Amino acid sequence: MRGLRLSPGMAPYVLLSPFLLLFAVFGLFPLLFSLYLAFQVWEPTDGLAAMHFVGLDNFRFALGDAWFWKSLRNTVWMALASGIPQHAVAIPLACFLQAAFRQRWRDLMIGAFFLPYITSTVAIAIMFSSLFSTDFGLVNLGLATLHGLPGLSWLTPDHPIDWLGRPENIKPAISLIVFWRYVGFNMVLYLAALQTIPADLYEAAAMDGASHLQQFRHITLPSLRPMIYFAVTLSVIGGLQLFEEPFILTGGRGGSDQAGMSTAIYLYRMAFDFNDFGAASAMSWLLFFMVAGLTWLTNRALRPQGPAQ
């Protein structure tokens, strides 16, 4: 049998067709269906025929829902509390590893810091649930050893901190976990960018009498600006989509007074606990526009500046 021959113009499309088919089924269709669903009222158990068009009512409901706004405030709080320290620590840490360690030991340190990022989120959340335990957690036991310091006499085994039970402690605990998980990832990004900076720049600056701090300010930071833009953009997108850590630590309910309920958790509960898929879809699109807007602002603030024209 004579083999099937493809024209040069059709061959790329045939080779790409498996990806395009999977993307259309599992990517494009759910996206378009959620947009369609945002304008409907639907009870899933009644089938697709039960959909009823309500126009912008779902968006009006979302914008007037106090719990939706509270989840947004929680999300922004945790995104800022975990995201800003990530980069404030990752940049100096990357510079330190670049300057203080040879390649072999540097690779070992990179692996140690990168390990939390590739570890299962569920395993991390369960581990920190034990660490933050009120009575037997290692965090409280460690803090109790500081009770002799000025102003910290209240940190004793008799007065442990209820990390996951009191509303004022839930968001800091979640933010600490997110910071611990992603600081190594950002460090690797910055370390990769540091290795592209020509050593001649530092040698010339040293010959001109520039201190290490001046070299960091005038050479390192400007050279890192494209990577800072990329890493901060990832942090903005990931922080506003925070789900796994607060979901597991709070049992999927947001914790006491819903203090740990992120917007993604509220969307999940709106759809699968309250069976309001239309409102959940509308909220998801509002979150999308918020992520897009903040990403645009990040682009305006941090995008690399081209040469003057």
N, C-alpha and C positions, 0 to 999 in steps of 0.2 A: 504493500500500500504506500502510495506516495505521501510523504510527510507534509503536514500543513505548514505553509510558508506565510510569514507575516511581513507586511511591508514595513520599511524603516520608520514610516510615520506612525504606524499603529503599535509597534513593539513596546515603546515606553508605557502606553496606556494599558496594555495587557499585563505588563509586569507590575504596574502600580494598582491594578484592579483589586487584588486581595485587601490591600490596605484601605483603598477607597471604600470598598464594600463594608469592611468592619467599622470604619469611621462613620459611615452613613448610618449604620444600624445602631451602634453603641455610643456615638458622639453627637452627630447632627440631629438625628431623630429625637432623642431625649431633650435636647436643647430647644428645638422648635415646639415639641409637645408641651414642655413646661411653659413656654411663652403663650401658647394657645390656652393652656389650663389656667393661666393667671387671670383670664377674663371669664372664667366659668365657675359655677358652683357644681360640685360633683361628689356624689357618694360612691366610692369605688365598688362597694358590694352590689350596687344596682346596675353595673355595667356601663359601657360607654354611652348608651342611649340616654342615660339619666343626666347627662351634662346639660346645664342651663346657662345661657349667656347672661352675664350681669354687668358687662361693660367695665367701668373703672371701680366698681364697688369694692373689689378685693384690695385695690391699692388704697382706697379711702379708709377701709378698715385697718390696714396695716399702719398707715400714717397716724391713725388715731388710737392705736393700741399701745397702752402704757407699758405692757410687758415687752413689746418689740423694741421700744426705745430704751428700756432698761437693759435688754440684752445687748443692744448696740453700745451703750455706755460701758457695760462690762467688757465687751470685746475690745473696744478702743483702749480701755484701761490696761487690760492684760497685754494687748499688742505693744503699747508704749513701754510698759514696765518690763517686758521681756525683750523687746526689740532694740531699744536704745542701749541697754547694757551689753547686748550681744556685740555690737559694733565697737562700742567704747572699750571693750576688753579684747576683742578679736584682733583689732589693728595693732595695738602695742604687743600683744602676744605673738603675732606673726613676725613682727620686727625683731622681737627677742629671739625667737627660734632661728630666724634667718642669720642673726649676727653671732649667736652664742653656741650653736651646735654644728658639728660637721654633718655631712649628708647622711651617714649611717644612723647616727643618733637622732638626727632631725626626723628621718622617716619613722623611727620608733615613736617619737613624741607625737607626730602627726597621726599615726594610727591610734594612739591612746586617746587623743582629743576627738578624733573622728568617730570612734566606736559608738558613742551614744546616738549619733545620727542614724546609723544603720541598724541599731537595735530595735526590736519590735516595740511599737508605742504601747501596746497592751502590757508587755512585760515591764516597761519603764514605769507606767502608771501604777501597776500593782506593787512594784518595789517601793515606790515613793509613798503609797498608801501605808505600807508598814513603817517606813521611816518617819512619817508624820503622825504615827499613832500617838494618841494623847498620853497613855499610861506607859507604854513600852517602846515607843519610837526612839531611834537613835538621835534624831534631831533634838528632841527635848532633853535627852540625857546629856548630849553634848552642850546644850545651852546651860544646863544646870551647873556645869563646871565653871561657868563664868560668873556665878552669883557673888563672888567676892570682889568683883570689880566695882568701882564707883558708879552708882546709878543703876546697877544691875542686880541688886540684892534680892529682887523679887523672882529672879530666875532660879528657882529651887525645885527639886523633885516634888515638893508638896504643892506647887503651883504650876503645873505643866500648861503649855499653850495648846488650846484646842484648835489645831490648824484647819481641820476639815469640818468642824462643827459650828464655828462662830462665823458670821457673815464677814466680819472685818479681816479675817485671816485666810479666807478661801482664795481670793484673787492673788494675794502675794505668794501663796503656796504653789498655785498653778503657774504663775509667771516664773517662779524659780525653776520649775521643771522644764518649761519651754526654753528658758535661757540656757540651762545646763545641756539640753539636747542639741541646740543649734549653734552654740558659740564655736564649737569645733568645726562645723561646716563652714561658717563664715571665715574662720581662721585659715582654713585651707584655700579658700578663694583669694584672700589677701596675700597669703604666702606665694601663691602662684603668680599674682601680679607683681609682687616684690622681685621675683626672679627675672622679670623682664626689664627692670630698671638698669641701665648701663652703670657699671661700677665706676666708669670714668667720671661721672657726675659727682660722686662722693669724693673721689680722689682730688678733683679740682677744687671742690668746696673746702676740703680739709687743708689743701695748700694755701687757700685764701684766708684761713683762720676761722672757718665756720665751726661752731660747736655741734655736738651731736643733736641737740635740740633744734638748732637752726637748720641743720641738714634735714631733720624730720619734717620741719614746718615748710621749708621752701623746696625740697626735692621729693621726699617720700609722699606726703599728702597730695600735692598736685598730680604726681604720677599715678596715685591710687584712685584718682577721682572717677575714671570710668568703671573700675571695679566696685567702688563705693556705691555708685549709681545702680549698678546691677544687683548688688547684694541687698541694698536697702529696698529696692523694688520687690525682690523676692520676700523680704521680711514683711513689707506692707501687705502683699497679697496673702501670704501664709498666715499672718497675724489676724487678719480680718476673717479668715476661714477656719479659725481655731475650733477644733471639735473633739479629737480623740482624748486628749489629756483631761479637760474638764468633764467630759462625758463619763469616763471611767472613774475618776476620783469622786464625782458627786453622784454616782449611781444613775446617771442619765437624767437626773431631775434638776440639776443646777445647784444643789446644796441648800443650806439654810437661807431663807429669804431670797432664793434664786440668785445669790451673790456670785456664783460661778457659772451661771447660764450664759453661754455665748450665743450669738445670733444663729450660728449653724445648729446648735442644740435646739433652740426655740423653733427653727424651721422643721427640724426632725419631729419634734413633739407635736407641732401644729398639724403635720401631715399624718403621722402614724399613731399618735395618742388621741388627737381630737378629730381625726378624719376630715380635716378641712384642707384638701389638697390645693384648692384654688387660692386661698389666702397664703398658704406656704409658698406656692409658686410666685405670687406677687411679691412676697417678702424677699424671696431669693433674687428676683430681678432688681429690687431696690438695693439689696446688698451688692449686686453686680455693679450697678451704677455708682455706688459709693466707692467700691474698690477701683473702678475705672477712673473716677475723679481724683482719688488720692494718688493713684499711679501717675496721672497726668501732672499733678502738683509736684510729685517727686521728680518727674522728668524735667519740669521747668526749673527746679531748684538745683538738681545735681547732674544734669546731663553734661557730658564733656563739651567744652567750648572749643570750637574750631579756630583756626588761625584768622586773625583780623583780615578783613577784605580791604 
